[in-house]
Amino acid sequence: MKKHVFHVPDMSCGHCVKRISSALEEEGLTDFEIRLETKTVTIETDAPQKILEALEEAGYPATLQE
């Protein structure tokens, strides 16, 4: 698996972090890092598109940073 960093520009508070965390956990992910200061989510995954879709569904559109 490869480590991917997702930029989530609409993440602005602790509530956002909690919603994003819940959305990722619903996808079966447990090992991720959410950084509010940089508005990023870092995850090791082979399916980055799945993460983008989960974030979009949760109301937090993201872009993949490479």
N, CA, C and O atoms as a GROMACS GRO file, in nm:
protein
  264
    1MET      N    1   0.084  -0.119   0.000
    1MET     CA    2   0.000   0.000   0.000
    1MET      C    3   0.088   0.124   0.000
    1MET      O    4   0.200   0.124   0.050
    2LYS      N    5   0.034   0.227  -0.057
    2LYS     CA    6   0.106   0.354  -0.069
    2LYS      C    7   0.040   0.459   0.020
    2LYS      O    8  -0.082   0.461   0.035
    3LYS      N    9   0.122   0.546   0.077
    3LYS     CA   10   0.070   0.654   0.160
    3LYS      C   11   0.024   0.768   0.069
    3LYS      O   12   0.097   0.813  -0.018
    4HIS      N   13  -0.100   0.813   0.092
    4HIS     CA   14  -0.158   0.922   0.014
    4HIS      C   15  -0.198   1.036   0.108
    4HIS      O   16  -0.240   1.013   0.221
    5VAL      N   17  -0.182   1.157   0.059
    5VAL     CA   18  -0.224   1.276   0.134
    5VAL      C   19  -0.338   1.342   0.056
    5VAL      O   20  -0.326   1.370  -0.064
    6PHE      N   21  -0.446   1.366   0.126
    6PHE     CA   22  -0.563   1.429   0.067
    6PHE      C   23  -0.581   1.568   0.127
    6PHE      O   24  -0.579   1.583   0.249
    7HIS      N   25  -0.598   1.668   0.043
    7HIS     CA   26  -0.623   1.804   0.091
    7HIS      C   27  -0.773   1.824   0.098
    7HIS      O   28  -0.845   1.802   0.000
    8VAL      N   29  -0.821   1.865   0.216
    8VAL     CA   30  -0.964   1.884   0.240
    8VAL      C   31  -0.986   2.030   0.277
    8VAL      O   32  -0.985   2.064   0.396
    9PRO      N   33  -1.007   2.118   0.178
    9PRO     CA   34  -1.012   2.262   0.205
    9PRO      C   35  -1.128   2.307   0.293
    9PRO      O   36  -1.118   2.411   0.357
   10ASP      N   37  -1.236   2.231   0.297
   10ASP     CA   38  -1.353   2.272   0.377
   10ASP      C   39  -1.345   2.228   0.523
   10ASP      O   40  -1.436   2.257   0.600
   11MET      N   41  -1.239   2.158   0.562
   11MET     CA   42  -1.222   2.114   0.700
   11MET      C   43  -1.176   2.234   0.784
   11MET      O   44  -1.068   2.288   0.761
   12SER      N   45  -1.260   2.274   0.881
   12SER     CA   46  -1.227   2.397   0.953
   12SER      C   47  -1.238   2.388   1.105
   12SER      O   48  -1.204   2.483   1.175
   13CYS      N   49  -1.286   2.274   1.158
   13CYS     CA   50  -1.304   2.267   1.303
   13CYS      C   51  -1.303   2.122   1.350
   13CYS      O   52  -1.293   2.029   1.270
   14GLY      N   53  -1.314   2.105   1.480
   14GLY     CA   54  -1.316   1.972   1.538
   14GLY      C   55  -1.434   1.888   1.492
   14GLY      O   56  -1.423   1.766   1.478
   15HIS      N   57  -1.547   1.952   1.468
   15HIS     CA   58  -1.665   1.880   1.420
   15HIS      C   59  -1.636   1.821   1.281
   15HIS      O   60  -1.675   1.708   1.253
   16CYS      N   61  -1.569   1.896   1.197
   16CYS     CA   62  -1.530   1.848   1.064
   16CYS      C   63  -1.441   1.724   1.078
   16CYS      O   64  -1.461   1.625   1.009
   17VAL      N   65  -1.345   1.732   1.166
   17VAL     CA   66  -1.253   1.620   1.188
   17VAL      C   67  -1.331   1.496   1.230
   17VAL      O   68  -1.304   1.386   1.181
   18LYS      N   69  -1.427   1.514   1.318
   18LYS     CA   70  -1.507   1.400   1.366
   18LYS      C   71  -1.589   1.339   1.252
   18LYS      O   72  -1.597   1.216   1.241
   19ARG      N   73  -1.650   1.422   1.169
   19ARG     CA   74  -1.730   1.371   1.056
   19ARG      C   75  -1.643   1.298   0.955
   19ARG      O   76  -1.682   1.194   0.903
   20ILE      N   77  -1.526   1.352   0.928
   20ILE     CA   78  -1.434   1.287   0.835
   20ILE      C   79  -1.386   1.154   0.892
   20ILE      O   80  -1.382   1.053   0.822
   21SER      N   81  -1.352   1.154   1.018
   21SER     CA   82  -1.309   1.032   1.084
   21SER      C   83  -1.417   0.925   1.078
   21SER      O   84  -1.388   0.809   1.049
   22SER      N   85  -1.540   0.963   1.105
   22SER     CA   86  -1.652   0.868   1.101
   22SER      C   87  -1.671   0.814   0.960
   22SER      O   88  -1.695   0.694   0.942
   23ALA      N   89  -1.660   0.899   0.860
   23ALA     CA   90  -1.677   0.856   0.721
   23ALA      C   91  -1.570   0.754   0.682
   23ALA      O   92  -1.599   0.656   0.614
   24LEU      N   93  -1.447   0.777   0.726
   24LEU     CA   94  -1.339   0.685   0.694
   24LEU      C   95  -1.356   0.553   0.768
   24LEU      O   96  -1.330   0.446   0.712
   25GLU      N   97  -1.398   0.561   0.892
   25GLU     CA   98  -1.421   0.439   0.970
   25GLU      C   99  -1.534   0.356   0.910
   25GLU      O  100  -1.530   0.233   0.915
   26GLU      N  101  -1.635   0.421   0.853
   26GLU     CA  102  -1.744   0.349   0.787
   26GLU      C  103  -1.693   0.273   0.665
   26GLU      O  104  -1.754   0.174   0.624
   27GLU      N  105  -1.583   0.318   0.608
   27GLU     CA  106  -1.521   0.249   0.494
   27GLU      C  107  -1.427   0.138   0.541
   27GLU      O  108  -1.361   0.074   0.459
   28GLY      N  109  -1.420   0.117   0.672
   28GLY     CA  110  -1.336   0.011   0.726
   28GLY      C  111  -1.193   0.054   0.752
   28GLY      O  112  -1.106  -0.031   0.777
   29LEU      N  113  -1.166   0.183   0.745
   29LEU     CA  114  -1.030   0.234   0.768
   29LEU      C  115  -1.013   0.272   0.914
   29LEU      O  116  -1.100   0.334   0.974
   30THR      N  117  -0.900   0.236   0.969
   30THR     CA  118  -0.873   0.271   1.108
   30THR      C  119  -0.739   0.340   1.127
   30THR      O  120  -0.714   0.404   1.230
   31ASP      N  121  -0.651   0.328   1.028
   31ASP     CA  122  -0.517   0.384   1.040
   31ASP      C  123  -0.502   0.503   0.947
   31ASP      O  124  -0.460   0.489   0.832
   32PHE      N  125  -0.537   0.621   0.998
   32PHE     CA  126  -0.527   0.743   0.920
   32PHE      C  127  -0.493   0.858   1.013
   32PHE      O  128  -0.512   0.850   1.134
   33GLU      N  129  -0.442   0.966   0.955
   33GLU     CA  130  -0.407   1.085   1.032
   33GLU      C  131  -0.480   1.204   0.972
   33GLU      O  132  -0.469   1.232   0.853
   34ILE      N  133  -0.554   1.274   1.057
   34ILE     CA  134  -0.625   1.395   1.014
   34ILE      C  135  -0.557   1.513   1.082
   34ILE      O  136  -0.544   1.517   1.204
   35ARG      N  137  -0.514   1.611   1.001
   35ARG     CA  138  -0.448   1.730   1.055
   35ARG      C  139  -0.529   1.853   1.017
   35ARG      O  140  -0.530   1.895   0.902
   36LEU      N  141  -0.596   1.909   1.115
   36LEU     CA  142  -0.678   2.027   1.094
   36LEU      C  143  -0.593   2.147   1.051
   36LEU      O  144  -0.636   2.226   0.967
   37GLU      N  145  -0.474   2.161   1.110
   37GLU     CA  146  -0.389   2.277   1.081
   37GLU      C  147  -0.353   2.287   0.934
   37GLU      O  148  -0.345   2.397   0.878
   38THR      N  149  -0.331   2.173   0.870
   38THR     CA  150  -0.292   2.173   0.729
   38THR      C  151  -0.407   2.130   0.637
   38THR      O  152  -0.393   2.128   0.515
   39LYS      N  153  -0.521   2.097   0.699
   39LYS     CA  154  -0.641   2.053   0.625
   39LYS      C  155  -0.609   1.932   0.538
   39LYS      O  156  -0.646   1.926   0.421
   40THR      N  157  -0.539   1.835   0.600
   40THR     CA  158  -0.501   1.715   0.527
   40THR      C  159  -0.542   1.588   0.601
   40THR      O  160  -0.558   1.585   0.723
   41VAL      N  161  -0.560   1.483   0.521
   41VAL     CA  162  -0.584   1.349   0.572
   41VAL      C  163  -0.479   1.260   0.506
   41VAL      O  164  -0.466   1.260   0.384
   42THR      N  165  -0.406   1.184   0.586
   42THR     CA  166  -0.303   1.094   0.534
   42THR      C  167  -0.346   0.951   0.562
   42THR      O  168  -0.378   0.915   0.676
   43ILE      N  169  -0.346   0.869   0.456
   43ILE     CA  170  -0.392   0.731   0.467
   43ILE      C  171  -0.306   0.643   0.379
   43ILE      O  172  -0.268   0.682   0.268
   44GLU      N  173  -0.274   0.523   0.427
   44GLU     CA  174  -0.211   0.423   0.343
   44GLU      C  175  -0.322   0.342   0.278
   44GLU      O  176  -0.401   0.278   0.347
   45THR      N  177  -0.328   0.346   0.145
   45THR     CA  178  -0.434   0.276   0.073
   45THR      C  179  -0.391   0.246  -0.070
   45THR      O  180  -0.307   0.315  -0.127
   46ASP      N  181  -0.451   0.143  -0.125
   46ASP     CA  182  -0.433   0.113  -0.266
   46ASP      C  183  -0.549   0.165  -0.349
   46ASP      O  184  -0.551   0.151  -0.472
   47ALA      N  185  -0.647   0.226  -0.282
   47ALA     CA  186  -0.767   0.274  -0.350
   47ALA      C  187  -0.797   0.420  -0.314
   47ALA      O  188  -0.895   0.447  -0.244
   48PRO      N  189  -0.713   0.513  -0.360
   48PRO     CA  190  -0.736   0.654  -0.325
   48PRO      C  191  -0.869   0.708  -0.376
   48PRO      O  192  -0.927   0.798  -0.315
   49GLN      N  193  -0.917   0.656  -0.488
   49GLN     CA  194  -1.045   0.703  -0.542
   49GLN      C  195  -1.158   0.673  -0.444
   49GLN      O  196  -1.252   0.752  -0.431
   50LYS      N  197  -1.150   0.561  -0.376
   50LYS     CA  198  -1.251   0.524  -0.276
   50LYS      C  199  -1.252   0.625  -0.161
   50LYS      O  200  -1.358   0.660  -0.110
   51ILE      N  201  -1.136   0.672  -0.122
   51ILE     CA  202  -1.125   0.772  -0.016
   51ILE      C  203  -1.186   0.904  -0.062
   51ILE      O  204  -1.261   0.968   0.011
   52LEU      N  205  -1.153   0.943  -0.184
   52LEU     CA  206  -1.210   1.068  -0.238
   52LEU      C  207  -1.362   1.061  -0.241
   52LEU      O  208  -1.429   1.159  -0.208
   53GLU      N  209  -1.416   0.948  -0.279
   53GLU     CA  210  -1.562   0.931  -0.283
   53GLU      C  211  -1.623   0.936  -0.143
   53GLU      O  212  -1.728   0.996  -0.124
   54ALA      N  213  -1.558   0.873  -0.046
   54ALA     CA  214  -1.608   0.873   0.091
   54ALA      C  215  -1.608   1.015   0.148
   54ALA      O  216  -1.704   1.055   0.215
   55LEU      N  217  -1.503   1.090   0.121
   55LEU     CA  218  -1.495   1.228   0.170
   55LEU      C  219  -1.601   1.314   0.103
   55LEU      O  220  -1.664   1.398   0.168
   56GLU      N  221  -1.621   1.294  -0.026
   56GLU     CA  222  -1.724   1.369  -0.100
   56GLU      C  223  -1.862   1.341  -0.042
   56GLU      O  224  -1.942   1.433  -0.021
   57GLU      N  225  -1.891   1.213  -0.016
   57GLU     CA  226  -2.020   1.174   0.041
   57GLU      C  227  -2.042   1.237   0.178
   57GLU      O  228  -2.155   1.270   0.215
   58ALA      N  229  -1.935   1.254   0.254
   58ALA     CA  230  -1.944   1.311   0.388
   58ALA      C  231  -1.958   1.464   0.382
   58ALA      O  232  -1.977   1.529   0.485
   59GLY      N  233  -1.947   1.521   0.262
   59GLY     CA  234  -1.961   1.665   0.247
   59GLY      C  235  -1.829   1.740   0.249
   59GLY      O  236  -1.826   1.861   0.266
   60TYR      N  237  -1.720   1.666   0.231
   60TYR     CA  238  -1.586   1.726   0.235
   60TYR      C  239  -1.508   1.687   0.109
   60TYR      O  240  -1.422   1.599   0.114
   61PRO      N  241  -1.537   1.753  -0.003
   61PRO     CA  242  -1.462   1.721  -0.125
   61PRO      C  243  -1.312   1.743  -0.102
   61PRO      O  244  -1.270   1.839  -0.036
   62ALA      N  245  -1.234   1.654  -0.159
   62ALA     CA  246  -1.089   1.658  -0.137
   62ALA      C  247  -1.016   1.641  -0.269
   62ALA      O  248  -1.074   1.599  -0.370
   63THR      N  249  -0.889   1.676  -0.266
   63THR     CA  250  -0.801   1.650  -0.379
   63THR      C  251  -0.683   1.568  -0.331
   63THR      O  252  -0.640   1.579  -0.216
   64LEU      N  253  -0.632   1.485  -0.419
   64LEU     CA  254  -0.519   1.401  -0.386
   64LEU      C  255  -0.391   1.478  -0.413
   64LEU      O  256  -0.371   1.531  -0.522
   65GLN      N  257  -0.304   1.485  -0.312
   65GLN     CA  258  -0.175   1.552  -0.328
   65GLN      C  259  -0.069   1.445  -0.349
   65GLN      O  260  -0.061   1.348  -0.272
   66GLU      N  261   0.011   1.460  -0.450
   66GLU     CA  262   0.116   1.361  -0.477
   66GLU      C  263   0.252   1.426  -0.473
   66GLU      O  264   0.353   1.360  -0.493
   0.00000   0.00000   0.00000
